[in-house]
Amino acid sequence: MVRQYETVFIATPVLSEEQMKETVKKYTDLLKSKGAEIVYENNWGMRKLAYPIRKKTTGFYYLIEFKAEGNVINDLEVAYKRDERLLRFLTVSLDKHAVAYNEKKRAKKAEAAATVEAPAEA
């Protein structure tokens, strides 16, 4: 059964911008190769960690929301565990309320961006 999931991973802060893009591409390509449909991606950027992880106090956060079969999650998390560039990751299944909330939040964000751009054009 196809369900909607959200995964967030924290990459080590010593990566260059190019290495971070490669890491993201690796996981989006892995998901697509397993038949997943990427719904939304968001780069949260460099953020301070709540507590040190492997002596690091900051990390690159990245969110991917996707639709996939349940067996894809296991393959994704095995790949996460094998990647030394990742400090932490979390994958959760979204229920219908969470999906609706995320869509509403994105629509509001797009609407706000459109209202900011509209006066600039006038």
N, C-alpha and C positions, 0 to 999 in steps of 0.2 A: 504494500500500500504506500502510495506517495504521500509524504507528510512535509510540512514546512519546518525548517530548522534554522537556527542562528548560531554561528560560531564566531568567537572572538579569540584572537591569539595575541600574545605579547612577544615581540621579537626583541632581541638584545639591542641595546642602544649603540653599540659599536659598528653597526651596519651602515654602509653608505646609502644614499637615496637609491642608487641603482640596484644595490643588493636587496634592499627592501622591496623594490618593484619586482625583482626576480622571485623573491620568496612568495609574494602575493600571487604572481602569475603561476608559480608551481602548484599552489593549492587550488586556484580557480580552474586550472587545466586538469588537475586530478579529479575534481568534482565533475567537470564536463565530460571527461573520459568515462566516468562511471554512470553517465546518464542523468546527472543532476542539472537542474535549471537554476541559474543564478538569478535571484530576484532583486537583490540590492547589495551594494558594497559601500563601505564608508571607511576612509582612512581617518582615524582619530588623532593620528600624529604622536609625537613624543609626549609622554606624560610621566609624572612622578608616581612611583609605586608606593603603596601603603606601607610596605615593609621591604627590606632588601631581599632580593632573590639572586642567588649566586654572586653575591657582593655587588650587585647592580641596584641603583636606586631609581633609575628611569627605564623606560622601554617604549617601543613603537607599538601602538595598539591598532588593530585592524579588525573590522567586522565584515562578515559575509553572511547574507541571508539567502537561503536556497531551498528548493524543493527536490526531494530525493527519496529513494527507497531506504528502508532502515539499515540494510546491509552496507550501504555506502559509508555510514558513520564510523563503523569499525575500521575500514580501510583508511579513512581520513585521520582518525586518531592514532593509528599505528604510524602513519607518515609523520604526524606531529611529534610523536614520542621519539622518533629516530632523528629528528632535525635538531642539531645543536644550536641553531640560531634562535630557537623559540624558548622563552623562559616559562611561559604558562599558556594554557588554552582551556576553553570551555565551550562545549557544544550542547545546546538545549533544543528540545522539541517545542514548537510553538503551538498552542491551542488556538481555536478560532478567535478568541478574544484578543490574544496577543497579536495575531496576524492583522486583525481589524485595527488595533491600536497603532501598530507600526505603519500601516497604510495611511491612517488619519494623520499621524505625526509627519510623514513624508509629504502629504498633500499640503499641510499647513506650512511646512518649510518652503515648499515650492511657491506657494501663494505669497509668502512673505518676501521671497527673493524677487518675484515678479513685481510686487508693489514698490520695492526699492529701485528696480531697474526702470520702471515706467516713468517716474518724474525726471530721471536723468536724461531720458530720450527726448522729453518735451522741450 
